[in-house]
Amino acid sequence: DQHRGWFHSSLLTACAMYGRAPYRGLLTHGFTVDGQGRKMSKSVGNVVAPQQVSEKMGAEIIRLWCAATDYS
């Protein structure tokens, strides 16, 4: 998990060593869920590979999905 792992460990280490954060800003997002509202996970097997979507529907649909995501 990048949020608890890399983001927090980088922040805590840099603050302890240098007294400041290692980055000026950081954008994180929540989980992507499937049609039943379950977190999408490789271990569960309910993920959709972007390459498969791109091959079937074109890359523009992935761009639209990314652009439509609310990061606020």
C-alpha positions, 0 to 999 in steps of 0.5 A, spaced: 500 500 500 503 506 497 499 511 502 501 507 508 508 505 505 512 509 501 508 516 502 508 516 510 515 513 511 518 518 506 515 523 510 516 521 517 524 519 515 525 526 511 521 530 517 526 526 522 532 527 518 531 534 515 526 537 519 521 538 512 517 534 508 520 530 502 515 533 497 511 540 496 505 536 494 502 529 494 496 527 491 493 520 493 486 517 491 481 512 494 480 505 492 477 503 485 471 499 486 467 494 482 460 493 480 458 491 487 462 496 491 468 491 492 475 494 492 478 492 486 484 487 487 489 483 484 488 478 489 481 478 489 481 477 481 476 483 480 481 487 476 481 490 469 487 490 465 488 497 462 491 494 456 485 489 455 480 496 455 485 499 450 485 494 445 478 493 446 475 500 446 481 504 445 486 508 449 481 514 449 476 511 454 482 510 459 483 518 458 476 519 459 476 515 466 482 519 468 479 526 467 473 524 470 475 522 476 474 527 482 481 528 486 478 533 491 
